[in-house]
Amino acid sequence: MTESITAQAARSHYHHGDLRKTLLVAAKDLITQHGIESLSLRKLAEKIGVSRTAAYHHFKDKNDLLCAIAAQGFRRRQQEMLKQNKDSKQTERQKLQQYICAYVHFAVENPEEYELMFGRCIWKQAKCTAELREVAYASFQQQVEMVGQWQAVGLISGDNPLRTAQVLWGTLHGIAKLFIDGIYTDVARVEEIALTAVPLFVSGSD
C-alpha cells in the first residue's frame, strides 16, 4: 500500500531524531485511516520502522499513547483560539462566530482525534494521564475566559462565565457528535448549522 503523506512526514521527523513526535504523527495517521481500536504500539512501531522497545520508551501502553494524541489535539485548539481572540480586526461577535464554526469544523474534520479528546474511551474509564488532564482543563478555562470577555462587553447575557461556557460547549459538542455519528450527513451545511447557535447566546441588545 502506498505510504500516506502523513506517514512520510512522520518518517522525515524520525530521521531528524524526534521519535516521540514521529510516533504521534504516525499514530494520528493510523487512527484516521483505521479507527482507534486498530491502533497498537506494535503496529505503530512497524509503521515507522523501529522496535517496539523504542516505542515503549516514549509511551508505556496504548492508553498513554491515546492520551498523548488527545493532548496534542487540545494544544492545537488552544493555539487556534488564542490566535482568533487576538485578532484586532474582528468584532467580538465575529470572534464568537469564528469560535463556534472552528469548534464544529475541527470535530468534523478530525473525528477520531475528537473522540479521544472528549469521548468515553479515556474519560469514562478514568484513564486520563496528568498531561492530558492539565491541557484539557486549561483549554476549557480558556473558553470560560472568552465567554467572560463576551459577557463583559454585553455580547452574551448572564454573569456566570463558567455555567454559560458549559452550556455553549454542550451545544457545540452536540452538533459535532451529530455529524461525527452520521446523524447529520450534509457536511456542506456544517457552518450554517453551527452559526444558528449564535443568536441563542447573544444578548437581546446586540
C-alpha positions in Angstrom: 0.0 0.0 0.0 1.3 3.5 -0.8 2.6 5.3 2.2 0.5 8.2 3.2 1.8 11.8 3.2 1.4 11.9 7.0 3.4 8.7 7.4 6.1 10.1 5.1 6.2 13.3 7.2 6.5 11.1 10.4 9.4 9.2 8.9 11.1 12.5 7.9 10.7 13.7 11.5 12.2 10.5 12.8 15.3 11.0 10.6 15.8 14.2 12.5 15.8 12.4 15.8 12.5 13.3 17.3 11.0 9.8 17.8 8.1 10.8 20.1 6.8 13.4 17.6 7.2 10.8 14.8 5.2 8.2 16.8 2.4 10.8 17.4 2.2 11.8 13.8 2.1 8.2 12.6 -0.5 7.2 15.4 -2.8 10.0 14.3 -2.5 8.8 10.7 -3.4 5.2 11.8 -6.5 6.2 13.7 -7.6 8.5 10.9 -7.4 5.6 8.4 -8.5 2.6 10.5 -10.0 3.9 13.8 -8.9 4.0 17.4 -9.4 0.3 18.0 -6.9 -0.6 15.3 -4.0 1.2 17.0 -1.3 -0.6 18.9 2.2 0.2 19.8 3.4 -2.9 17.8 1.6 -1.7 14.6 2.9 1.8 15.2 6.5 0.7 15.6 6.2 -1.4 12.4 4.7 1.6 10.5 7.7 3.8 11.1 10.4 1.0 11.2 11.5 1.0 14.8 11.5 -1.6 17.5 8.6 -2.0 20.0 11.1 -1.3 22.7 11.8 2.1 21.2 8.1 2.9 21.1 7.6 1.8 24.7 10.4 4.1 25.7 8.1 7.0 25.0 4.6 5.5 25.8 4.2 2.9 28.5 1.0 1.5 26.9 -1.8 2.2 24.3 -3.7 4.4 26.8 -0.7 6.5 27.3 -0.4 7.0 23.6 -4.1 7.8 23.1 -3.9 10.4 25.9 -0.9 12.0 24.2 -2.8 12.2 20.9 -5.7 13.8 22.7 -3.4 16.3 24.4 -1.9 17.2 21.1 -5.4 18.0 19.8 -6.2 20.2 22.8 -3.0 22.1 22.2 -3.9 22.8 18.6 -7.3 24.0 19.6 -5.8 26.3 22.2 -3.5 27.8 19.7 -6.3 28.4 17.3 -8.5 30.1 19.9 -5.6 32.3 21.1 -4.9 33.4 17.6 -8.5 34.1 16.9 -9.0 36.0 20.1 -6.1 38.3 19.4 -7.4 39.3 16.0 -8.0 43.0 16.5 -9.7 43.3 13.1 -12.7 41.3 14.2 -15.6 42.4 16.4 -16.4 40.4 19.5 -19.4 38.9 17.7 -17.3 37.9 14.8 -14.9 36.2 17.2 -17.8 34.3 18.8 -19.0 33.2 15.3 -15.5 32.1 14.4 -15.1 30.2 17.6 -18.3 28.3 17.1 -17.6 27.4 13.5 -14.0 26.5 14.2 -15.0 24.1 17.0 -17.5 22.2 14.9 -15.2 22.1 11.9 -12.4 20.7 14.0 -14.6 17.9 15.2 -16.0 17.0 11.8 -12.6 17.1 10.1 -10.8 15.1 12.9 -13.5 12.7 14.2 -11.2 10.1 15.7 -9.0 12.7 17.4 -12.1 14.5 18.7 -13.5 11.2 20.1 -10.2 10.8 22.1 -10.4 14.4 23.4 -14.0 14.2 24.5 -15.2 10.6 24.4 -15.6 7.8 26.9 -12.6 5.9 25.6 -10.4 7.8 28.0 -12.7 9.9 30.3 -15.4 7.4 31.2 -12.8 4.8 32.2 -10.9 7.3 34.3 -7.7 6.6 32.3 -6.7 10.2 31.8 -3.0 11.0 32.2 -1.7 14.0 34.1 -0.6 15.6 30.9 -4.0 15.3 29.2 -5.9 16.5 32.3 -3.7 19.6 32.6 -4.1 20.6 28.9 -7.8 19.7 28.7 -8.6 21.8 31.8 -6.5 24.7 30.6 -8.3 24.5 27.2 -11.7 24.7 28.9 -10.6 27.5 31.2 -9.6 29.4 28.1 -13.1 29.0 26.8 -14.5 30.3 30.1 -12.3 33.4 29.9 -13.5 34.1 26.4 -17.1 33.8 27.5 -16.4 36.1 30.4 -14.9 38.6 27.9 -18.1 38.4 25.8 -20.3 38.9 28.8 -18.2 41.9 30.0 -18.9 43.7 26.7 -22.6 42.8 26.7 -22.5 40.4 23.8 -23.6 37.4 25.8 -26.1 37.7 28.6 -25.5 36.5 32.1 -22.9 37.0 34.8 -21.6 33.4 35.2 -18.9 32.6 32.6 -18.4 29.1 33.8 -22.1 28.0 33.5 -22.5 29.8 30.2 -19.3 28.2 28.8 -20.6 24.8 29.9 -23.9 25.3 28.1 -22.2 26.7 25.0 -19.7 23.8 24.9 -22.6 21.3 25.4 -24.4 22.8 22.4 -21.4 22.7 20.1 -20.5 19.2 21.3 -24.0 18.0 20.5 -23.8 19.5 17.0 -20.4 18.0 16.4 -21.5 14.5 17.6 -24.5 14.5 15.2 -22.1 14.9 12.3 -19.5 12.5 13.6 -22.1 9.8 14.3 -23.6 10.1 10.8 -27.0 11.5 12.0 -26.3 14.7 10.2 -24.7 13.9 6.8 -24.7 17.1 4.8 -21.2 18.3 5.7 -21.6 21.3 3.4 -24.0 22.7 5.9 -21.7 22.5 9.0 -21.2 26.2 9.2 -24.8 27.1 8.5 -25.9 24.8 11.4 -23.2 26.0 13.7 -23.9 29.7 13.2 -27.6 29.1 14.1 -26.3 28.8 17.7 -25.1 32.3 17.7 -28.5 34.1 18.3 -29.2 31.6 21.1 -26.4 33.0 23.1 -26.1 36.7 22.2 -27.9 39.2 24.4 -31.1 40.8 23.1 -29.4 44.2 23.0 -26.7 43.1 20.5 
